[in-house]
Amino acid sequence: MQRMKQLLGMALWMLAAPVLAGSAPEIHKSSFEWDRVEPQFGDPVNGFSYPAGPTTDQLGWVVQQLSEADTSEADINLHFHPGFLANIPASNLRNFFQTLRTTYPNAEIIDVVSVTPVRVVVAIQSPGEASPKGFLQLGADYTGSNLITFFSVGSFGNLQYPADQSLDLTQAADKFMTLSGSPGLLVAQLGLNGQCDVIEARDATTPRATASIFKTWVLGGVAQSVADASAALDDAIPLVASEIAPGGTINNEDIGDPFSLLDLAILMLGISDNTATDLLHQWVGRETIEDYIATSGTAHASLLTPILSVNEQFHLFFSFPLATSQAYVNGSEAFQRDFLQSQIVPKGPVTSYPYSHESLFIDGSWQASPLDVCHNLAHLRLDTPAGDAFELVDKAMGASAAQPGVRNAWDRVWYKGGNLESGVNGQLVLTHAWLLERSGEAPYVVVAMSNDPSGGIDVYKVQSITNRLLELLSNRL
């Protein structure tokens, strides 16, 4: 069961790479042209820029070491958390840095995959070299020492398998539909009135299990609270034991540590942090999020409401006999709300796993169609009020691109994905959603939802096809 606990993070905020070969703008929703967009983290030509924070402050030092002759153990002790060094001694890290210098001499950052206060992922490469490319992941303590708690570098190559590299858009869409038992796909372009104009669609109106894509609706509720002035970007939200959820990267922070509302939103979307999600779910309230769902354009609002937190959803998976959980799933909304308040909420956070109902991962969890997801992204993009509310949405949705090589083709990249994984049968749910925009042009949306009750969804095959779809869109005029 511990293995099950480890695998149920639902935080597929980026995909591991297989080795195969500014500021918020004003919204002009009533105008006849799209507004100007500045890349959130800059670009390789004009220089990358990052918000101040534990990970980004440490990132500069780490990259600098690749141009140094040596990294002393004393310097390592100044930058790495004692808990990290208890498992990997400073002498080992010194040798690792030397290996990195040999593999990536004088390496520079060539792409930004994701940036959050506690995790950052970038691609690195030596100047003038075509390969190897490095996938650098860095984690840091949020409220305490701000020292490095996670560090990893691995090489990656072409994210597409050779067989996928020559597919056209229709062929790639067709192939995606062969990769799971119950897939749904939408490639669309947004209109200024918020419509999703279909380019390619495969079962795009059929609801699928969303996994962590449901957090985009939570974000909408949070943004509405900011717009209504009932919440603010700098609200200090303490980490409380009652909202700690499986799959939360911030679970090792100290109880009582304060997080800003903006940082929690970035963590919820950028690394799909489940504890950050439940903290925000509690802070703004279920009613506010459900009010937002009703306006978001989804044709299947009843499948998202009552909007469960991560802990509440996981209790249906792990804390009740199957018949009891199934009765909730099949019950009326009135029954569900009563059961939620009388049976689920009193259980608090998930701390044990007496049951494991994989059969509910798809039919008993958050659901929406690819078109619902697109309508929600359109609503977030076009109907979020300018100012702090849009800054929240733009920074949170833009925190991750999921894959290397995406941001260099677009000025705005929004992403959210998710997964539900079994320790026995692998991936049962794997979902991805991007909004991709060039300055002054209509955005594109790609929603790729894979469900399979028997499990076994291959994340690399899905990654290869979605990467091909993104590449084809980047070349579209």
Rosetta blueprint (number, residue, H / E / L):
1 M L
2 Q H
3 R H
4 M H
5 K H
6 Q H
7 L H
8 L L
9 G L
10 M L
11 A L
12 L L
13 W L
14 M L
15 L L
16 A L
17 A L
18 P L
19 V L
20 L L
21 A L
22 G L
23 S L
24 A L
25 P L
26 E L
27 I L
28 H L
29 K L
30 S L
31 S L
32 F L
33 E L
34 W L
35 D L
36 R L
37 V L
38 E L
39 P L
40 Q L
41 F L
42 G E
43 D E
44 P L
45 V L
46 N L
47 G E
48 F E
49 S L
50 Y L
51 P L
52 A L
53 G L
54 P H
55 T H
56 T H
57 D H
58 Q H
59 L H
60 G H
61 W H
62 V H
63 V H
64 Q H
65 Q H
66 L L
67 S L
68 E L
69 A L
70 D L
71 T L
72 S L
73 E H
74 A H
75 D H
76 I H
77 N H
78 L H
79 H H
80 F E
81 H L
82 P H
83 G H
84 F H
85 L H
86 A H
87 N H
88 I L
89 P L
90 A H
91 S H
92 N H
93 L H
94 R H
95 N H
96 F H
97 F H
98 Q H
99 T H
100 L H
101 R H
102 T H
103 T H
104 Y L
105 P L
106 N L
107 A L
108 E E
109 I E
110 I E
111 D E
112 V E
113 V E
114 S E
115 V E
116 T L
117 P L
118 V L
119 R E
120 V E
121 V E
122 V E
123 A E
124 I E
125 Q E
126 S L
127 P L
128 G L
129 E L
130 A L
131 S L
132 P L
133 K E
134 G E
135 F E
136 L E
137 Q E
138 L E
139 G E
140 A E
141 D L
142 Y L
143 T L
144 G L
145 S L
146 N L
147 L L
148 I E
149 T E
150 F E
151 F E
152 S E
153 V E
154 G E
155 S E
156 F E
157 G L
158 N L
159 L L
160 Q L
161 Y L
162 P H
163 A H
164 D H
165 Q L
166 S L
167 L L
168 D L
169 L H
170 T H
171 Q H
172 A H
173 A H
174 D H
175 K H
176 F H
177 M L
178 T L
179 L L
180 S L
181 G L
182 S E
183 P E
184 G E
185 L E
186 L E
187 V E
188 A E
189 Q E
190 L E
191 G L
192 L L
193 N L
194 G L
195 Q L
196 C E
197 D E
198 V E
199 I E
200 E E
201 A E
202 R E
203 D L
204 A L
205 T L
206 T L
207 P L
208 R E
209 A E
210 T L
211 A H
212 S H
213 I H
214 F H
215 K H
216 T H
217 W H
218 V H
219 L H
220 G H
221 G H
222 V H
223 A H
224 Q H
225 S H
226 V H
227 A H
228 D L
229 A L
230 S L
231 A L
232 A L
233 L L
234 D L
235 D L
236 A E
237 I E
238 P E
239 L L
240 V L
241 A H
242 S H
243 E H
244 I L
245 A L
246 P L
247 G L
248 G L
249 T H
250 I H
251 N H
252 N H
253 E L
254 D L
255 I L
256 G L
257 D L
258 P E
259 F E
260 S E
261 L H
262 L H
263 D H
264 L H
265 A H
266 I H
267 L H
268 M H
269 L H
270 G H
271 I L
272 S L
273 D L
274 N H
275 T H
276 A H
277 T H
278 D H
279 L H
280 L H
281 H H
282 Q H
283 W H
284 V H
285 G L
286 R H
287 E H
288 T H
289 I H
290 E H
291 D H
292 Y H
293 I H
294 A H
295 T H
296 S L
297 G L
298 T L
299 A L
300 H L
301 A H
302 S H
303 L H
304 L L
305 T L
306 P L
307 I L
308 L L
309 S L
310 V H
311 N H
312 E H
313 Q H
314 F H
315 H H
316 L H
317 F H
318 F H
319 S L
320 F L
321 P L
322 L H
323 A H
324 T H
325 S H
326 Q H
327 A H
328 Y H
329 V H
330 N H
331 G L
332 S L
333 E H
334 A H
335 F H
336 Q H
337 R H
338 D H
339 F H
340 L H
341 Q H
342 S H
343 Q H
344 I H
345 V H
346 P H
347 K H
348 G L
349 P L
350 V L
351 T L
352 S L
353 Y L
354 P L
355 Y L
356 S L
357 H L
358 E L
359 S L
360 L H
361 F H
362 I H
363 D H
364 G L
365 S L
366 W L
367 Q E
368 A E
369 S L
370 P H
371 L H
372 D H
373 V H
374 C H
375 H H
376 N H
377 L H
378 A H
379 H H
380 L H
381 R H
382 L H
383 D H
384 T L
385 P L
386 A L
387 G L
388 D H
389 A H
390 F H
391 E H
392 L H
393 V H
394 D H
395 K H
396 A H
397 M H
398 G L
399 A L
400 S E
401 A L
402 A L
403 Q L
404 P L
405 G L
406 V L
407 R H
408 N H
409 A H
410 W L
411 D L
412 R E
413 V E
414 W E
415 Y E
416 K E
417 G E
418 G E
419 N E
420 L E
421 E E
422 S E
423 G L
424 V L
425 N L
426 G E
427 Q E
428 L E
429 V E
430 L E
431 T E
432 H E
433 A E
434 W E
435 L E
436 L E
437 E E
438 R L
439 S L
440 G L
441 E L
442 A L
443 P L
444 Y E
445 V E
446 V E
447 V E
448 A E
449 M E
450 S E
451 N E
452 D L
453 P L
454 S L
455 G L
456 G L
457 I L
458 D L
459 V H
460 Y H
461 K H
462 V H
463 Q H
464 S H
465 I H
466 T H
467 N H
468 R H
469 L H
470 L H
471 E H
472 L H
473 L H
474 S H
475 N L
476 R L
477 L L
